[in-house]
Amino acid sequence: MATTTPTPLRRKIDQFWRVLFLDEHGRPKSAMFLYSFCLSLLFLVIYSLSYFFLIDVIEKAMPNADALLRNIAQSILPGLAGSVVCCAMYFLFSDKRMVPVSYLWLVAYALITLLAMAFLIPKEEYQVFLYFFAMLVPAGLISGGITSLLLFRHDRHKQTGEKASC
């Protein structure tokens, strides 16, 4: 049976995952780091689906509305819907840091995307990109991030209150 040597790309990808998530024995460096990363990818899919399915519905629901009002509704309502779904997952995890840390990953993705696009596309196209980025990204990040942080803060206060009463 012949063994194949991994391609240089495959070695780079494996090295990236080892450095980022795994220690020298192949075990996760931090379960929180790894799980929140994976959860942030799920959040990215949820937000993408909420925009994909809701933008046309909002467009059809507001045919006679002003373009500015339609654009505002199309940027905010799907973001809020995605935030409701993502923040509802807060109650599924015993480690309450998971959802707020996942939102930190989403902020990192957004910043990396902004920087990467600034270097990859011409200035005129970057301005168009910024318009769509501003329409699609901040509503979900802000509403979901603030909601998850408030939920986390509420749980922390509840825990410290219980410890103080003991």
N, C-alpha and C positions, 0 to 999 in steps of 0.2 A: 504494500500500500504506500503510495507516494504521498508525501506531505508537501503542501505548497507553502511557500514563504509569503508572508503578507506583503501587500503592495505598500509603497511608501505612504500613500494616503491613508491606508488602513492603520499603519503604525502610528501616524500622526494623530488620528482620531482616538486610538487606544491610549496613547500617551496623554492626550487632553483629558479623557475621562479619569485616568489614574491620578493625574495631578489634581484635578478639580475635586473628585469625590472619594477616591479610594486611597488607603494607606499602602505601605509596602507589602502587606500580607493579603491585599485584595478585599479587605473589609471597608465598609463606609467610614470615612473620617467623622462625619456628623450625620446622623440620621435626619436631623432637622434640615440640614442643608440639602440633602438629596431629596427628601420627600417634598419639601417646599418647592424645589426646582420642578419636580414632576407635576405638582399641583398647579404651579404657575403655567405650565404648558397646557394643562386642562383648562385653566381660566382663559388662556389665549384662544382656545378653540371655542369656548362658551361665548366669549365676547364676539368673535368672528361670526358665529352662527346667529347671535342676536341681531347683529347689524345686517347680515345676509337676509334674514327672514323678515325683519321689521321695517327696513327702509322702504320697500315697495308698498307695504301695507299702509304706512304713514303717508306716502305719496298719494295713494288712492283715497285715503280718508280725508285729505285736505286738498282737493283739486282746485278750489277757487281761492285758497289762501295765498297771501303774499309770499314771494320766494324766500324772503328773509325768515319769515315765521316757519315755513316748511323746513328750511335748512336747520334752524335751531331745534325744531322738533325731531328732525332726523338725526341730529347729533346727540341730543340729550336722552331721548326716550329709549333707544336701544342700549345705550350705556347704562342707564338705570336698570333696565330689565336684566342685563348681564350681571350687574352688581347684586341684584336681589338673589339671583341663582347662586352666584359665587359666595356671597356672604352667608347664605343659608347653610353652606358647608361648614361654617364655623362651628355649628352645633354638632357636627358629626365626629369631630376629633377630640380626643381627650387632652391632647396638647394644644392649648388655645393659641399658641404662637404661630401655628401653621399657616393660617389664612393671612394674617398681617405680613408675615415674612414672604409669602407668595406674592403679595402685592408689591413688596420691595423688588422682587425679581422682575415683575412687570414694568416697574419704573426703570429698572436697569435695561430691559429690552427696548423701551421707548427711547431712552437716551442713546443707546448704541445705534438704534435705527436712525435717529436724527444725525448723529455724527457720521455714520457710514454714508448716508445719502448725501450729506454735504460734500463729501469727497468724491462720490461716484457719479453724480449727475451734474450737468451744467446749471448755472445760476438761475436761468429762466425756468427750467424744469423743477429746480429745487423750490422755487416760490410756489409753484402749483402743488408740489408735494406737501409743502408746509400748510397750504390751505386745507387739503384733505386730511392731513395728520391732525390739524387743530380741530377739524370736525369730528374725527372718529376716536381719537385716543383720550383726551383729557377727561371727558365726561365719566367714562367708566373707571378710570384710574382714581380720579378725585372722589367720586361717590363711593366706590367700593373700598378704597384705601381708608377714607375717613370713617366709614361705617365699621370696617373690621377693627380699626384702632379703638373706636369708641366701645365696641363690644369687648375687646380685650381689656381695656381700661376698667370697664364695669366689672368684669370677672376678677381682675386684680384687686379692686376695692372690696369686692365681696369676700375674697380670700383673706385679705388683711383684716377685715372686720371680724371674720370668724376666728382668726388666730388671736386677735386681741381679746375676744370675749372668753377664750378658753382659760 
